[in-house]
């Protein structure tokens, strides 16, 4: 019998997408060349095997362009820069700082009406998920630009000169080690 924790891990793994790379391959049976999707990494091969996918079987799939990983790391590095350099942010983790900036800027947020007993209805901003499988690359780029503009207009003046220079270098498009 599986424990609740084991079931949770299995469910999470079942939801994890399998990353694929499109390659040109030759069918050994016919000699014809095809564009084919193959697992990108050993973990993706293992997931396909665990799910029982077999060569020669037909499967239905929804293919999405993968997000740019270095940008995801960079936005969290900017979040950590805020945690390390803005008074009152010390208790936040980098991801929490990014979500706070997202809500403050209103970029990639949904406005919801919440009914609070004894208070009434309030409008709140719910930040969209940053997860690779929940936010498309173009939407993530909108988020990045919106957060950068928000920091520039609301926080740049409280950052020390060298920290402000580091921030602007990060958002200027330079691919530094994120």
NUNUDO-81079 format. One line per field, with one value per atom (N, C-alpha, C): atom name; x, y, z. Coordinates in nm, 3 decimals, padded with zeros to 5 digits. Layout:
// residues N
atomo CA	...;
c1 X	...;
c2 Y	...;
c3 Z	...;
// end
This chain:
// residues 178
atomo N	CA	C	N	CA	C	N	CA	C	N	CA	C	N	CA	C	N	CA	C	N	CA	C	N	CA	C	N	CA	C	N	CA	C	N	CA	C	N	CA	C	N	CA	C	N	CA	C	N	CA	C	N	CA	C	N	CA	C	N	CA	C	N	CA	C	N	CA	C	N	CA	C	N	CA	C	N	CA	C	N	CA	C	N	CA	C	N	CA	C	N	CA	C	N	CA	C	N	CA	C	N	CA	C	N	CA	C	N	CA	C	N	CA	C	N	CA	C	N	CA	C	N	CA	C	N	CA	C	N	CA	C	N	CA	C	N	CA	C	N	CA	C	N	CA	C	N	CA	C	N	CA	C	N	CA	C	N	CA	C	N	CA	C	N	CA	C	N	CA	C	N	CA	C	N	CA	C	N	CA	C	N	CA	C	N	CA	C	N	CA	C	N	CA	C	N	CA	C	N	CA	C	N	CA	C	N	CA	C	N	CA	C	N	CA	C	N	CA	C	N	CA	C	N	CA	C	N	CA	C	N	CA	C	N	CA	C	N	CA	C	N	CA	C	N	CA	C	N	CA	C	N	CA	C	N	CA	C	N	CA	C	N	CA	C	N	CA	C	N	CA	C	N	CA	C	N	CA	C	N	CA	C	N	CA	C	N	CA	C	N	CA	C	N	CA	C	N	CA	C	N	CA	C	N	CA	C	N	CA	C	N	CA	C	N	CA	C	N	CA	C	N	CA	C	N	CA	C	N	CA	C	N	CA	C	N	CA	C	N	CA	C	N	CA	C	N	CA	C	N	CA	C	N	CA	C	N	CA	C	N	CA	C	N	CA	C	N	CA	C	N	CA	C	N	CA	C	N	CA	C	N	CA	C	N	CA	C	N	CA	C	N	CA	C	N	CA	C	N	CA	C	N	CA	C	N	CA	C	N	CA	C	N	CA	C	N	CA	C	N	CA	C	N	CA	C	N	CA	C	N	CA	C	N	CA	C	N	CA	C	N	CA	C	N	CA	C	N	CA	C	N	CA	C	N	CA	C	N	CA	C	N	CA	C	N	CA	C	N	CA	C	N	CA	C	N	CA	C	N	CA	C	N	CA	C	N	CA	C	N	CA	C	N	CA	C	N	CA	C	N	CA	C	N	CA	C	N	CA	C	N	CA	C	N	CA	C	N	CA	C	N	CA	C	N	CA	C	N	CA	C	N	CA	C	N	CA	C	N	CA	C	N	CA	C	N	CA	C	N	CA	C	N	CA	C	N	CA	C	N	CA	C	N	CA	C	N	CA	C	N	CA	C	N	CA	C	N	CA	C	N	CA	C	N	CA	C	N	CA	C	N	CA	C	N	CA	C	N	CA	C	N	CA	C	N	CA	C	N	CA	C	N	CA	C	N	CA	C	N	CA	C;
c1 00.084	00.000	00.088	00.055	00.133	00.092	00.192	00.164	00.107	00.050	-00.005	00.106	00.224	00.337	00.380	00.384	00.422	00.321	00.192	00.087	00.100	00.133	00.149	00.265	00.376	00.493	00.458	00.388	00.349	00.256	00.161	00.068	00.142	00.238	00.315	00.397	00.459	00.538	00.451	00.327	00.235	00.195	00.192	00.157	00.277	00.398	00.517	00.522	00.545	00.552	00.680	00.677	00.796	00.848	00.972	01.032	01.089	01.064	01.101	01.186	01.271	01.351	01.310	01.286	01.250	01.380	01.389	01.510	01.472	01.568	01.553	01.604	01.518	01.554	01.515	01.587	01.558	01.490	01.375	01.303	01.382	01.435	01.516	01.438	01.307	01.225	01.205	01.192	01.159	01.271	01.361	01.467	01.421	01.295	01.242	01.286	01.310	01.351	01.229	01.221	01.109	01.161	01.077	01.098	01.029	01.100	01.044	01.078	00.987	01.010	01.068	01.179	01.243	01.264	01.265	01.287	01.418	01.412	01.527	01.636	01.598	01.692	01.661	01.755	01.729	01.605	01.578	01.458	01.332	01.334	01.219	01.204	01.316	01.310	01.249	01.292	01.241	01.091	01.047	00.905	00.823	00.872	00.801	00.791	00.900	00.900	00.805	00.807	00.718	00.572	00.543	00.404	00.362	00.454	00.420	00.417	00.479	00.481	00.572	00.526	00.599	00.618	00.730	00.761	00.654	00.608	00.509	00.365	00.342	00.206	00.180	00.055	00.016	-00.030	00.014	-00.024	-00.071	-00.163	-00.210	-00.126	-00.079	00.005	-00.025	-00.011	-00.018	00.125	00.178	00.317	00.319	00.403	00.420	00.568	00.598	00.736	00.782	00.897	00.950	00.993	00.982	01.025	01.177	01.227	01.370	01.412	01.486	01.518	01.603	01.698	01.784	01.704	01.596	01.513	01.438	01.395	01.327	01.422	01.548	01.647	01.676	01.683	01.714	01.607	01.480	01.375	01.382	01.422	01.437	01.563	01.665	01.785	01.749	01.664	01.617	01.534	01.451	01.375	01.468	01.576	01.672	01.745	01.772	01.834	01.744	01.613	01.519	01.519	01.519	01.521	01.645	01.758	01.885	01.902	01.825	01.855	01.740	01.619	01.506	01.456	01.452	01.408	01.264	01.244	01.112	01.091	01.186	01.176	01.262	01.336	01.434	01.375	01.251	01.190	01.141	01.140	01.088	01.193	01.145	01.230	01.225	01.319	01.324	01.194	01.134	01.008	00.895	00.891	00.789	00.807	00.932	00.959	00.910	00.932	00.884	00.732	00.665	00.519	00.468	00.538	00.499	00.512	00.623	00.642	00.535	00.498	00.395	00.262	00.225	00.098	00.102	00.213	00.225	00.214	00.279	00.278	00.146	00.076	-00.050	-00.030	00.094	00.124	00.100	00.030	-00.002	-00.076	-00.173	-00.257	-00.403	-00.482	-00.627	-00.692	-00.785	-00.858	-00.978	-00.988	-01.097	-01.175	-01.304	-01.387	-01.402	-01.362	-01.367	-01.465	-01.555	-01.654	-01.601	-01.571	-01.520	-01.631	-01.673	-01.782	-01.750	-01.848	-01.832	-01.762	-01.701	-01.630	-01.700	-01.735	-01.798	-01.711	-01.737	-01.665	-01.542	-01.430	-01.304	-01.249	-01.182	-01.112	-00.968	-00.921	-00.783	-00.717	-00.584	-00.507	-00.447	-00.475	-00.415	-00.312	-00.187	-00.079	-00.088	-00.068	-00.065	00.057	00.048	00.159	00.274	00.397	00.517	00.564	00.500	00.544	00.557	00.659	00.688	00.568	00.488	00.376	00.248	00.251	00.133	00.142	00.263	00.281	00.365	00.309	00.380	00.494	00.591	00.710	00.676	00.584	00.552	00.487	00.408	00.346	00.452	00.548	00.657	00.740	00.763	00.838	00.762	00.629	00.548	00.565	00.563	00.582	00.719	00.823	00.958	00.969	00.918	00.923	00.842	00.725	00.641	00.705	00.767	00.836	00.956	01.030	01.147	01.104	00.998	00.947	00.900	00.834	00.784	00.900	01.003	01.120	01.185	01.197	01.257	01.183	01.051	00.973	00.949	00.942	00.904	01.017	01.123	01.226	01.368	01.394	01.531	01.592	01.511	01.562	01.608	01.564	01.607	01.723	01.763	01.875	02.005	02.110	02.242	02.287	02.375	02.417	02.468	02.554	02.609	02.501	02.405	02.294	02.202	02.174	02.090	02.157	02.288	02.361	02.354	02.365	02.354	02.214	02.111	01.974	01.957	02.000	01.982	02.062	02.177	02.255	02.180	02.116	02.039	01.924	01.851	01.731	01.760	01.884	01.916	01.928	01.917	01.922	02.053	02.144	02.270	02.245	02.300	02.281	02.396	02.390	02.488	02.446	02.538	02.505	02.392	02.279	02.161	02.148;
c2 -00.119	00.000	00.125	00.219	00.342	00.443	00.514	00.620	00.741	00.833	00.955	01.034	01.037	01.110	01.048	00.914	00.844	00.870	00.870	00.898	01.040	01.136	01.275	01.289	01.222	01.227	01.165	01.052	00.986	01.075	01.141	01.230	01.348	01.402	01.516	01.473	01.355	01.304	01.279	01.232	01.205	01.334	01.445	01.574	01.641	01.598	01.662	01.638	01.745	01.726	01.655	01.593	01.532	01.630	01.676	01.770	01.691	01.744	01.678	01.769	01.709	01.782	01.731	01.822	01.784	01.757	01.638	01.597	01.536	01.533	01.462	01.321	01.223	01.083	01.003	00.893	00.804	00.680	00.645	00.524	00.405	00.319	00.208	00.110	00.104	00.009	00.058	00.191	00.243	00.327	00.374	00.463	00.607	00.635	00.770	00.856	00.984	01.078	01.151	01.165	01.232	01.333	01.430	01.513	01.440	01.412	01.334	01.398	01.384	01.433	01.319	01.348	01.250	01.313	01.233	01.288	01.368	01.487	01.576	01.532	01.471	01.438	01.299	01.240	01.108	01.104	01.211	01.212	01.202	01.265	01.258	01.117	01.051	00.912	00.824	00.845	00.765	00.788	00.915	00.944	00.875	00.878	00.811	00.661	00.603	00.459	00.427	00.509	00.487	00.496	00.579	00.596	00.492	00.407	00.296	00.331	00.440	00.476	00.379	00.333	00.232	00.276	00.234	00.261	00.197	00.269	00.217	00.245	00.291	00.325	00.472	00.502	00.640	00.707	00.834	00.909	01.048	01.102	01.239	01.328	01.441	01.530	01.675	01.759	01.903	01.954	02.009	02.055	02.205	02.247	02.388	02.422	02.543	02.590	02.600	02.545	02.552	02.695	02.731	02.863	02.870	02.993	03.018	03.016	02.912	02.888	02.999	03.056	03.158	03.281	03.312	03.428	03.400	03.276	03.237	03.252	03.209	03.226	03.373	03.452	03.594	03.670	03.641	03.714	03.683	03.560	03.526	03.590	03.608	03.680	03.826	03.884	04.021	04.026	03.924	03.915	03.913	03.836	03.829	03.962	04.032	04.166	04.259	04.250	04.331	04.291	04.162	04.112	04.163	04.159	04.197	04.349	04.429	04.572	04.667	04.617	04.705	04.680	04.786	04.775	04.723	04.628	04.568	04.442	04.408	04.289	04.173	04.195	04.098	03.960	03.954	03.827	03.746	03.806	03.736	03.645	03.541	03.459	03.524	03.490	03.554	03.537	03.417	03.393	03.480	03.492	03.576	03.722	03.765	03.902	03.924	03.826	03.836	03.845	03.760	03.763	03.896	03.954	04.085	04.192	04.190	04.285	04.267	04.143	04.113	04.175	04.155	04.211	04.363	04.419	04.565	04.629	04.570	04.626	04.599	04.493	04.456	04.380	04.348	04.279	04.130	04.071	03.927	03.891	03.973	03.950	03.949	03.877	03.876	03.944	04.035	04.101	04.016	03.987	03.905	03.982	03.956	04.014	03.910	03.949	03.858	03.914	03.828	03.869	03.830	03.930	03.907	03.938	03.836	03.856	03.971	04.058	04.171	04.290	04.270	04.380	04.415	04.313	04.335	04.281	04.332	04.285	04.372	04.304	04.371	04.320	04.406	04.366	04.335	04.218	04.177	04.135	04.148	04.104	03.968	03.873	03.741	03.726	03.706	03.692	03.558	03.560	03.435	03.354	03.224	03.135	03.158	03.153	03.165	03.030	02.923	02.789	02.776	02.704	02.688	02.638	02.552	02.492	02.573	02.679	02.763	02.896	02.945	03.075	03.060	03.102	03.095	03.197	03.176	03.261	03.407	03.435	03.575	03.645	03.572	03.627	03.651	03.560	03.576	03.700	03.724	03.843	03.971	03.969	04.084	04.106	03.997	04.005	04.065	04.015	04.062	04.212	04.255	04.398	04.482	04.434	04.507	04.521	04.414	04.420	04.512	04.505	04.593	04.740	04.773	04.911	04.952	04.862	04.890	04.919	04.836	04.859	04.992	05.018	05.143	05.266	05.260	05.378	05.386	05.272	05.273	05.244	05.178	05.135	05.179	05.215	05.247	05.356	05.452	05.562	05.519	05.403	05.357	05.260	05.221	05.129	05.207	05.151	05.212	05.215	05.309	05.328	05.199	05.123	05.001	04.893	04.889	04.792	04.832	04.962	05.010	04.980	04.998	04.969	04.819	04.735	04.590	04.553	04.616	04.590	04.626	04.746	04.789	04.700	04.652	04.561	04.429	04.382	04.257	04.270	04.380	04.392	04.445	04.486	04.542	04.435	04.309	04.202	04.127	04.165	04.092	03.957	03.854	03.719	03.687	03.747	03.716	03.586	03.526	03.401	03.428	03.372	03.397	03.291;
c3 00.000	00.000	00.000	-00.086	-00.097	00.009	00.060	00.157	00.083	00.158	00.098	00.030	00.091	00.032	-00.100	-00.105	-00.227	-00.338	-00.302	-00.401	-00.454	-00.366	-00.408	-00.505	-00.476	-00.565	-00.700	-00.699	-00.823	-00.906	-00.840	-00.911	-00.972	-00.898	-00.950	-01.072	-01.064	-01.175	-01.298	-01.276	-01.387	-01.457	-01.384	-01.445	-01.512	-01.476	-01.530	-01.680	-01.756	-01.901	-01.941	-02.054	-02.111	-02.215	-02.195	-02.289	-02.406	-02.527	-02.650	-02.737	-02.818	-02.917	-03.053	-03.146	-03.282	-03.359	-03.416	-03.488	-03.623	-03.713	-03.840	-03.819	-03.844	-03.825	-03.948	-03.970	-04.082	-04.027	-04.087	-04.048	-04.105	-04.019	-04.070	-04.158	-04.139	-04.217	-04.360	-04.380	-04.513	-04.574	-04.489	-04.538	-04.555	-04.521	-04.533	-04.415	-04.445	-04.341	-04.288	-04.157	-04.090	-03.988	-03.960	-03.843	-03.730	-03.623	-03.514	-03.380	-03.285	-03.150	-03.066	-03.001	-02.914	-02.776	-02.670	-02.536	-02.532	-02.467	-02.464	-02.367	-02.257	-02.151	-02.097	-02.024	-01.966	-01.876	-01.802	-01.717	-01.804	-01.921	-02.011	-02.068	-02.097	-02.143	-02.034	-01.909	-01.798	-01.779	-01.787	-01.771	-01.880	-02.004	-02.114	-02.089	-02.041	-02.012	-01.896	-01.789	-01.675	-01.715	-01.812	-01.856	-01.958	-01.995	-02.084	-02.232	-02.273	-02.415	-02.490	-02.604	-02.680	-02.825	-02.880	-03.020	-03.107	-03.207	-03.299	-03.261	-03.139	-03.095	-03.126	-03.148	-03.176	-03.047	-03.027	-02.908	-02.949	-02.871	-02.890	-02.799	-02.852	-02.771	-02.806	-02.707	-02.729	-02.716	-02.823	-02.825	-02.799	-02.705	-02.674	-02.680	-02.720	-02.720	-02.575	-02.544	-02.408	-02.376	-02.249	-02.205	-02.200	-02.201	-02.196	-02.048	-02.010	-01.868	-01.807	-01.883	-01.822	-01.782	-01.853	-01.817	-01.686	-01.667	-01.545	-01.426	-01.445	-01.338	-01.313	-01.420	-01.408	-01.330	-01.356	-01.284	-01.135	-01.100	-00.958	-00.900	-00.982	-00.936	-00.907	-00.989	-00.964	-00.836	-00.815	-00.691	-00.571	-00.580	-00.469	-00.451	-00.559	-00.551	-00.470	-00.491	-00.415	-00.267	-00.241	-00.102	-00.029	-00.097	-00.036	-00.021	-00.095	-00.101	-00.073	-00.052	-00.025	00.117	00.193	00.333	00.338	00.429	00.445	00.362	00.276	00.192	00.244	00.353	00.402	00.429	00.473	00.512	00.392	00.273	00.155	00.091	00.026	-00.061	-00.199	-00.285	-00.417	-00.494	-00.490	-00.562	-00.505	-00.373	-00.309	-00.350	-00.365	-00.408	-00.551	-00.637	-00.776	-00.778	-00.699	-00.695	-00.640	-00.541	-00.487	-00.595	-00.668	-00.778	-00.884	-00.911	-01.010	-00.967	-00.841	-00.792	-00.787	-00.738	-00.729	-00.867	-00.966	-01.100	-01.172	-01.130	-01.194	-01.324	-01.359	-01.483	-01.465	-01.559	-01.556	-01.427	-01.393	-01.276	-01.318	-01.241	-01.263	-01.144	-01.172	-01.064	-01.027	-00.897	-00.847	-00.741	-00.737	-00.632	-00.522	-00.400	-00.286	-00.185	-00.139	-00.039	00.098	00.181	00.316	00.415	00.492	00.589	00.685	00.704	00.795	00.732	00.617	00.549	00.418	00.343	00.213	00.101	-00.017	-00.136	-00.158	-00.185	-00.214	-00.346	-00.418	-00.539	-00.501	-00.542	-00.515	-00.646	-00.649	-00.767	-00.736	-00.824	-00.812	-00.923	-00.883	-00.980	-01.051	-01.183	-01.261	-01.220	-01.238	-01.207	-01.304	-01.252	-01.335	-01.387	-01.343	-01.379	-01.531	-01.572	-01.714	-01.792	-01.730	-01.802	-01.791	-01.711	-01.695	-01.768	-01.792	-01.855	-01.981	-02.092	-02.220	-02.223	-02.311	-02.319	-02.345	-02.438	-02.469	-02.349	-02.274	-02.153	-02.045	-02.034	-01.939	-01.973	-02.102	-02.143	-02.108	-02.121	-02.077	-01.927	-01.851	-01.707	-01.674	-01.739	-01.713	-01.740	-01.855	-01.890	-01.790	-01.751	-01.657	-01.521	-01.473	-01.344	-01.352	-01.462	-01.478	-01.477	-01.548	-01.549	-01.410	-01.340	-01.206	-01.110	-01.114	-01.028	-01.065	-01.196	-01.241	-01.191	-01.189	-01.149	-00.998	-00.929	-00.787	-00.690	-00.735	-00.641	-00.677	-00.801	-00.841	-00.753	-00.710	-00.629	-00.490	-00.440	-00.308	-00.315	-00.435	-00.452	-00.454	-00.394	-00.400	-00.546	-00.577	-00.717	-00.781	-00.710	-00.770	-00.787	-00.694	-00.704	-00.819	-00.831	-00.941	-01.074	-01.083	-01.207	-01.239	-01.135	-01.154	-01.205	-01.147	-01.191	-01.338	-01.377	-01.516	-01.612	-01.566	-01.650	-01.668	-01.561	-01.569	-01.669	-01.665	-01.748	-01.888	-01.913	-02.044	-02.152	-02.111	-02.211	-02.208	-02.122	-02.114	-02.050	-02.109	-02.057	-01.961	-01.845	-01.743	-01.676	-01.606	-01.536	-01.438	-01.466	-01.381	-01.275;
// end
